[in-house]
Amino acid sequence: MTQHDTAGPVPEMANNTFGDPRKPGRTHVRWTVFLIMLLLGTINYFDRVSLSIALPDIAREFQINEAQVIGVIQSGFFWAYALMQIPSGILADRFRERTIIACATVGWGIAQASVALCTGTYSLFAARVALGITESPIMPAGAKLMGVWLHPNERARGSMLLDGGAPLGTAFGAAGISALIALFGDWRMAFVIAGALTVLVGGLAWWYIRNDPSEHSGVNDEEREFIASSQEPETAKPHFRIRNGFGYLRQRNVTALILGWCSYSTVFYGLMTWLPFYLTKQRHMDISSMGSAMAIIFLLCFLGQISGGYMIDWLRGRGYSNNRVFHLFLAVSAITAGVGIYLAANVESSTAVIILLGIAIFPLRWCSVYWSVPSLLGAQRVAGTILGTMNFASNMTSAIVPIVIGYLVAATDSYYAAMMIFVVAAALYLVSSLMINFNKPIKVFD
């Protein structure tokens, strides 16, 4: 690795002090804020994955036998979530993040609990659409908080915490929902309990999170000055214009960011959505064994995500080139995922499948650094809009993929073709990530 490239300086990167959070006298409120965001993300994905875990039981009760119908039901969340991403990003740029986060959390808790009232395919689809709408603001608003609360050399860790709820929530959701169903003998009660928990955490977010360090009574002068030393100067709230949106899309960094996130999302959400069926139908596991396998695989994903964030921040804090560090970690992430999934699809032993998928998914979520890219590349003022667009595109992809896989499974009576789709997506994730120039600022339009 070499020292920082000699290309023009990127806004917010001039101060390259790693920023030891253990420095005496400095409070750590910023990390508590992002631990709460991790908790919100965990519950977010707990609620998302719960339907995948419960669907074998729900499908029997509602007499849903076609894989295509299951794929459409699964896609309902992603259609709604995707279509709300750009509006959610604009809201995050224009309004108070704390209010958006708390209201969204309470809203999706109610939507999650409403699944217990479903009586058939249409009501189940509608409940998933409601969950997608209410969950949509959380990531753009969280990414805006990251640009305000964290020093640039802390944002890889911040990104991993912000997005770390995906594997953690999937792991706990797999184990938790299957355990609740087994405990009560009723999938409906499991959704009621999950929804009530979500509403309570929404109250916690409102109580503790603030929009800016200056608004939080727990932040002392040392922490406030450390954060403020790297922030962009205060500017007016941006006005969204469609022509500016096309201006961002013409920048290679933005288009590569979107393509990479779409490709990564195909792998992660494809596994999250279809792995329960793959393990039960193709590998003949019961619901308890499947839940345990899912928990192991996605806990490994979470551990890989958090450790990757620390390693990236450590290397950047030591002065290594942004391009070298990010490209190295993203390349390892994509290659390991693609190779691991390919091998898992071609072995006979169920134990080997779990081990290989655990290895494949361990570095996959290093892609979470994408959430920090706009603020790192000087586009904090419009980060919500850019990231909302990124998440819109990826969730449109994630909405289509379950339907495609449903038809493939119905046509081939096998999940092998689906696994190969994930392998190809991992290759596209690799190419897109290497196209991003992490030392070139994103041009911001007034």
Secondary structure as the mmCIF struct_conf table of DSSP 4:
data_model
#
loop_
_struct_conf.conf_type_id
_struct_conf.id
_struct_conf.beg_label_comp_id
_struct_conf.beg_label_asym_id
_struct_conf.beg_label_seq_id
_struct_conf.end_label_comp_id
_struct_conf.end_label_asym_id
_struct_conf.end_label_seq_id
STRN STRN1 GLN A 3 GLN A 3
BEND BEND1 THR A 6 ALA A 7
HELX_LH_PP_P HELX_LH_PP_P1 GLY A 8 VAL A 10
TURN_TY1_P TURN_TY1_P1 PRO A 11 GLU A 12
BEND BEND2 ALA A 14 ALA A 14
TURN_TY1_P TURN_TY1_P2 PRO A 21 ARG A 22
TURN_TY1_P TURN_TY1_P3 PRO A 24 GLY A 25
HELX_RH_AL_P HELX_RH_AL_P1 VAL A 29 PHE A 62
TURN_TY1_P TURN_TY1_P4 GLN A 63 GLN A 63
HELX_RH_AL_P HELX_RH_AL_P2 ALA A 67 LEU A 83
TURN_TY1_P TURN_TY1_P5 MET A 84 MET A 84
HELX_RH_AL_P HELX_RH_AL_P3 GLN A 85 ARG A 94
BEND BEND3 PHE A 95 PHE A 95
HELX_RH_AL_P HELX_RH_AL_P4 GLU A 97 ALA A 113
HELX_RH_3T_P HELX_RH_3T_P1 SER A 114 LEU A 117
BEND BEND4 GLY A 120 GLY A 120
HELX_RH_AL_P HELX_RH_AL_P5 THR A 121 GLU A 135
TURN_TY1_P TURN_TY1_P6 SER A 136 PRO A 137
HELX_RH_AL_P HELX_RH_AL_P6 ILE A 138 TRP A 149
BEND BEND5 LEU A 150 LEU A 150
HELX_RH_3T_P HELX_RH_3T_P2 PRO A 152 GLU A 154
HELX_RH_AL_P HELX_RH_AL_P7 ARG A 155 ASP A 163
TURN_TY1_P TURN_TY1_P7 GLY A 164 GLY A 164
HELX_RH_AL_P HELX_RH_AL_P8 GLY A 165 PHE A 184
BEND BEND6 GLY A 185 GLY A 185
HELX_RH_AL_P HELX_RH_AL_P9 TRP A 187 TYR A 208
BEND BEND7 ASN A 211 ASP A 212
HELX_RH_3T_P HELX_RH_3T_P3 PRO A 213 GLU A 215
TURN_TY1_P TURN_TY1_P8 SER A 217 GLY A 218
HELX_RH_AL_P HELX_RH_AL_P10 ASP A 221 ALA A 228
TURN_TY1_P TURN_TY1_P9 SER A 229 SER A 230
HELX_LH_PP_P HELX_LH_PP_P2 GLN A 231 GLU A 234
HELX_LH_PP_P HELX_LH_PP_P3 ALA A 236 PHE A 240
HELX_RH_AL_P HELX_RH_AL_P11 ILE A 242 LEU A 249
TURN_TY1_P TURN_TY1_P10 ARG A 250 ARG A 250
BEND BEND8 GLN A 251 GLN A 251
HELX_RH_AL_P HELX_RH_AL_P12 ARG A 252 PHE A 277
HELX_RH_PI_P HELX_RH_PI_P1 TYR A 278 GLN A 282
BEND BEND9 ARG A 283 ARG A 283
HELX_RH_AL_P HELX_RH_AL_P13 ILE A 287 GLY A 317
TURN_TY1_P TURN_TY1_P11 ARG A 318 GLY A 319
STRN STRN2 TYR A 320 TYR A 320
HELX_RH_AL_P HELX_RH_AL_P14 ASN A 322 ALA A 344
TURN_TY1_P TURN_TY1_P12 ALA A 345 ASN A 346
HELX_RH_AL_P HELX_RH_AL_P15 SER A 350 ILE A 361
TURN_TY1_P TURN_TY1_P13 PHE A 362 PRO A 363
HELX_RH_3T_P HELX_RH_3T_P4 LEU A 364 SER A 372
HELX_RH_AL_P HELX_RH_AL_P16 VAL A 373 LEU A 376
TURN_TY1_P TURN_TY1_P14 LEU A 377 GLY A 378
HELX_RH_3T_P HELX_RH_3T_P5 GLN A 380 VAL A 382
HELX_RH_AL_P HELX_RH_AL_P17 ALA A 383 THR A 412
BEND BEND10 ASP A 413 TYR A 415
HELX_RH_AL_P HELX_RH_AL_P18 TYR A 416 MET A 435
TURN_TY1_P TURN_TY1_P15 PHE A 438 ASN A 439
BEND BEND11 LYS A 440 LYS A 440
HELX_LH_PP_P HELX_LH_PP_P4 PRO A 441 PHE A 445
#
